[in-house]
């Protein structure tokens, strides 16, 4: 029998080895692309919730559409349950009762958390100013023109609504799981998106702990994981007096949440004066000490609520913001305007550790 040529045998062996390597590479690529979701092949989903567009950008080994549908469903549940101005909501029932109202565990926890944040921020964030929000017309904000829909309330009406507002009016019976507002109206508008993003993150990680991407709701973003599972997401902080798309700062994030409260989204102008939706609980009028406040925190609820509080405190109370807020995991970037001989000039302040997120190599 003829023996195989050694050279032919070596060539055949190399072909087999090479083919095996190629097949392995192809199969690995297929796995990464279709199964692992780690190649940066993101899927985008969008819905309208909380009066704004909610966007999900996600890569996952689990069907991203399934995860997104679960997140949107949960967000809509939260929106419906805690819309203080809808007669079907839990908060409406609590606000329009003179008696103690029994609540479920979720509501009790949210009321408790809201009151704790109110105390931590010395009342700059106040979940019980719903009467003032409603009086100013921001409980039912639409895109109609300012002259059609909005007017400045009289000082008497503002004083009346303010006298019936404030977190110190809210009482909780932890044993019986009951809440009483004593005339005040609870409004979770300053923290509800943060809570919804926290639940969205939990849902995404329950489906796939290795999923990555981000969820954006209005002025707040929750990171699901680094870009391509290793790189920073580059996020622009909007210039509050610039054109849409113009940024005053860039930050680099792989985790956590960033929220911005500004006077440029929900507002109306009367006689040249801008009246926006961020009410100062102490005055009953829109806060005037800032034009935007951005907070970065690992906790999206803290980012949401503390950005409102930082805006209300403004430049005049910056020392309080700078020393107090980082203790609760909130780093702040504040934008305000100052009068100069040349006109209004935009200026900024930031807490000491905010610089961490300005470094793309961190």
C-alpha positions in Angstrom: 0.0 0.0 0.0 1.3 3.4 -0.9 2.5 5.5 2.1 1.2 9.1 2.4 3.7 11.8 1.5 5.0 13.4 4.8 4.8 16.9 3.2 1.2 16.4 2.0 0.3 15.1 5.5 1.8 18.3 7.1 -0.1 20.5 4.7 -3.3 18.7 5.3 -2.8 18.9 9.1 -2.2 22.7 8.9 -5.4 23.1 6.8 -7.4 21.2 9.4 -5.9 23.3 12.3 -6.5 26.5 10.4 -10.1 25.6 9.6 -10.7 24.7 13.2 -9.4 28.1 14.3 -11.6 29.9 11.8 -14.7 27.9 12.8 -14.0 28.8 16.5 -13.6 32.5 15.7 -16.8 32.5 13.7 -18.8 30.7 16.3 -17.4 33.0 19.0 -18.4 36.1 17.0 -21.9 34.7 16.5 -22.2 34.0 20.2 -21.0 37.5 21.1 -23.2 39.2 18.5 -26.4 37.3 19.0 -26.2 35.9 22.5 -24.0 37.8 24.9 -25.0 41.3 24.0 -21.5 42.5 24.8 -20.3 43.7 21.4 -22.0 47.1 21.6 -24.9 46.1 19.4 -27.5 48.3 21.2 -31.2 48.3 20.7 -33.2 51.5 21.2 -36.7 51.8 22.6 -38.9 54.9 23.4 -42.2 55.6 25.1 -43.9 58.7 26.6 -44.2 58.6 30.4 -44.2 61.2 33.2 -44.9 63.9 30.6 -41.6 63.3 28.8 -39.9 60.8 26.5 -38.3 57.8 28.1 -35.5 56.2 26.1 -33.8 52.9 26.7 -30.5 51.9 25.0 -29.6 48.4 25.9 -27.5 45.4 24.9 -28.3 42.1 26.6 -28.1 38.3 26.1 -31.8 38.4 26.9 -34.3 39.7 24.3 -33.9 43.5 24.8 -37.5 44.1 23.7 -38.7 41.9 26.6 -36.7 43.9 29.1 -37.8 47.2 27.7 -41.5 46.3 27.7 -41.2 45.2 31.4 -39.5 48.5 32.2 -42.0 50.7 30.4 -44.9 48.7 32.0 -43.4 49.3 35.5 -42.9 53.0 34.8 -46.5 53.5 33.7 -47.7 51.7 36.8 -45.7 54.1 39.0 -46.9 57.1 37.0 -50.5 56.1 37.4 -50.3 55.2 41.0 -48.6 58.4 42.1 -50.1 61.1 39.9 -51.2 63.4 42.6 -53.7 65.1 40.4 -55.5 62.1 39.0 -58.6 61.0 41.0 -57.6 57.3 40.5 -54.2 57.6 42.2 -53.1 56.7 45.7 -51.8 60.2 46.4 -55.0 61.9 45.3 -56.9 59.7 47.8 -54.4 60.6 50.6 -54.4 64.3 49.7 -58.2 64.7 49.7 -58.9 63.0 53.0 -59.0 64.7 56.4 -58.4 61.4 58.1 -55.7 58.8 58.4 -55.4 56.7 55.2 -54.0 53.1 55.2 -51.4 52.6 52.6 -49.4 49.7 51.1 -45.7 49.1 51.8 -44.5 50.8 48.7 -46.3 54.0 49.4 -45.3 54.0 53.0 -41.7 53.6 52.0 -41.9 56.4 49.5 -43.5 58.8 51.9 -41.0 58.0 54.5 -38.1 58.5 52.1 -39.5 61.8 50.8 -39.7 63.1 54.4 -36.2 62.0 55.1 -34.8 63.8 52.1 -36.8 66.9 53.0 -35.1 66.9 56.4 -31.7 66.1 54.9 -32.0 69.1 52.6 -33.4 71.4 55.3 -36.7 71.6 53.4 -35.3 72.7 50.0 -36.8 69.5 48.7 -40.4 69.3 49.9 -42.8 66.6 48.8 -45.8 68.4 50.3 -46.2 71.5 48.2 -48.8 70.0 45.8 -51.2 72.9 46.4 -48.6 75.4 45.3 -47.7 73.3 42.2 -51.4 73.1 41.3 -51.9 76.8 41.9 -49.2 77.8 39.5 -50.6 75.5 36.9 -47.7 73.0 36.6 -49.8 70.0 37.7 -51.4 70.0 34.3 -48.7 71.5 32.1 -49.3 71.3 28.3 -47.5 72.8 25.3 -50.1 75.5 24.8 -48.8 79.1 24.7 -48.2 80.9 28.0 -50.9 83.5 27.3 -53.5 80.9 26.8 -52.9 78.8 29.9 -50.8 80.5 32.5 -51.0 83.5 34.8 -49.3 84.6 37.9 -51.3 83.8 41.0 -52.1 86.6 43.4 -49.9 87.0 46.5 -52.9 86.2 48.7 -53.6 82.9 46.9 -49.9 82.0 47.1 -49.8 82.7 50.8 -53.0 80.7 51.4 -51.6 77.7 49.5 -48.2 78.0 51.3 -49.9 78.0 54.7 -51.5 74.6 53.9 -48.2 73.2 52.5 -45.0 71.7 53.9 -43.5 68.4 54.8 -43.9 69.0 58.5 -47.7 68.6 58.1 -47.3 65.0 57.0 -47.7 62.3 59.7 -46.9 58.6 59.5 -48.2 55.8 61.7 -45.6 53.1 61.0 -47.4 50.5 63.1 -50.7 50.8 61.4 -49.2 51.8 58.0 -51.2 54.9 57.8 -50.5 58.5 56.4 -52.2 61.8 57.2 -51.5 65.0 55.4 -53.3 67.5 57.6 -54.4 69.6 54.6 -51.1 69.5 52.7 -50.9 67.8 49.3 -48.2 65.3 48.6 -46.5 65.6 45.2 -43.6 63.2 44.3 -42.8 65.1 41.1 -39.3 65.9 42.4 -38.3 62.2 43.0 -40.7 60.0 41.1 -38.6 59.7 37.9 -35.6 58.8 40.1 -37.7 56.1 41.8 -38.9 54.8 38.4 -35.3 54.7 37.1 -34.3 52.7 40.2 -37.0 50.2 39.6 -36.0 50.1 35.9 -32.4 49.3 36.8 -33.6 46.5 39.1 -35.8 45.0 36.5 -33.1 45.1 33.8 -30.6 43.4 36.1 -33.1 40.8 37.1 -33.4 39.8 33.5 -29.7 40.0 32.8 -27.2 41.1 35.4 -24.6 41.7 32.6 -26.8 44.0 30.4 -25.4 47.4 29.7 -26.5 50.7 28.3 -28.6 53.4 29.9 -32.2 54.7 30.5 -33.1 58.3 30.0 -36.2 60.0 31.4 -36.4 63.7 30.7 -33.4 65.3 32.3 -32.2 62.2 34.1 -30.1 59.2 33.1 -29.5 55.9 34.8 -26.5 53.9 33.6 -27.1 50.1 33.2 -23.5 49.4 32.5 -20.4 50.9 30.7 -20.5 51.5 27.0 -19.4 48.2 25.2 -19.1 46.9 28.8 -15.8 48.9 29.4 -16.0 52.5 28.2 -17.5 55.7 29.6 -20.7 57.1 28.4 -20.1 60.7 27.5 -23.0 62.9 28.8 -23.5 66.5 28.1 -24.9 68.9 30.7 -27.1 71.3 28.8 -26.3 75.0 28.7 -29.5 76.4 30.3 -29.3 79.6 28.3 -27.9 78.0 25.1 -29.6 76.4 22.2 -30.9 72.8 22.5 -27.8 70.5 22.0 -25.4 73.1 23.4 -23.5 71.8 26.5 -21.9 73.7 29.3 -20.0 70.6 30.5 -19.3 67.0 29.6 -19.1 64.2 32.2 -17.9 60.6 31.8 -19.9 57.8 33.6 -19.8 54.1 33.8 -22.4 53.7 36.5 -24.8 55.7 38.6 -27.3 58.4 37.7 -27.2 62.0 36.7 -30.2 64.4 37.0 -30.6 68.0 36.0 -33.3 70.4 37.3 -33.6 73.6 35.2 -35.8 76.6 34.6 -35.8 76.0 30.8 -38.3 73.1 30.3 -41.5 73.9 32.1 -42.0 77.6 32.3 -44.0 80.5 31.1 -43.1 84.2 30.7 -45.3 87.1 31.7 -44.1 90.7 31.4 -40.6 89.5 30.6 -40.3 87.4 33.8 -39.7 83.7 33.6 -41.9 81.6 35.9 -40.8 78.0 36.1 -42.1 74.8 37.9 -39.4 74.5 40.6 -41.1 76.1 43.5 -39.3 77.4 46.6 -41.2 76.0 49.6 -40.2 79.0 51.7 -41.7 81.6 49.4 -44.3 79.8 47.3 -42.7 81.4 44.2 -40.4 79.8 41.6 -36.9 79.6 43.0 -34.5 82.3 41.8 -31.0 81.3 42.9 -30.0 79.2 40.0 -30.9 78.4 36.4 -29.9 74.7 36.5 -28.6 72.2 39.0 -27.1 68.8 38.1 -26.5 66.0 40.6 -24.5 62.8 40.1 -25.2 59.9 42.5 -25.2 56.2 42.5 -28.8 56.4 43.7 -31.2 57.8 41.1 -33.7 58.9 43.7 -31.0 61.0 45.4 -29.9 62.4 42.1 -33.5 63.4 41.3 -34.5 64.9 44.6 -31.2 66.6 45.4 -31.0 68.3 42.0 -34.3 70.0 42.9 -33.0 70.9 46.4 -29.7 72.3 45.0 -31.7 74.4 42.5 -33.9 75.8 45.3 -30.9 76.6 47.5 -29.1 78.3 44.7 -26.0 80.3 44.9 -26.8 82.1 48.1 -26.9 78.8 50.0 -24.0 77.2 48.2 -21.9 76.6 51.4 -24.8 74.4 52.7 -25.0 72.5 49.4 -21.2 72.1 49.1 -20.7 70.7 52.6 -24.0 68.8 53.2 -25.0 67.2 49.9 -21.9 65.0 49.4 -22.5 63.4 52.8 -25.6 61.8 51.2 -23.8 60.8 48.0 -24.8 63.8 45.9 -22.2 65.7 43.9 -23.5 69.0 42.5 -22.8 71.2 39.5 -24.7 74.5 39.8 -25.3 77.1 37.1 -26.5 80.6 37.9 -26.5 84.1 36.4 -24.9 87.2 37.8 -25.5 90.8 36.9 -22.4 92.6 35.5 -21.9 96.0 33.8 -22.0 94.0 30.5 -25.2 92.3 31.4 -26.1 88.9 32.8 -23.2 86.5 32.9 -23.5 82.7 33.3 -21.4 81.3 36.1 -20.9 77.9 37.7 -20.1 76.2 41.0 -19.4 72.6 41.8 -18.8 70.4 44.8 -15.2 69.2 45.3 -15.6 65.7 44.0 -17.6 66.5 40.9 -14.3 66.8 39.1 -14.0 63.0 39.2 -16.6 62.8 36.4 -14.8 65.3 34.3 -11.9 62.9 33.8 -12.5 60.4 31.0 -9.6 58.2 32.3 -10.9 57.6 35.8 
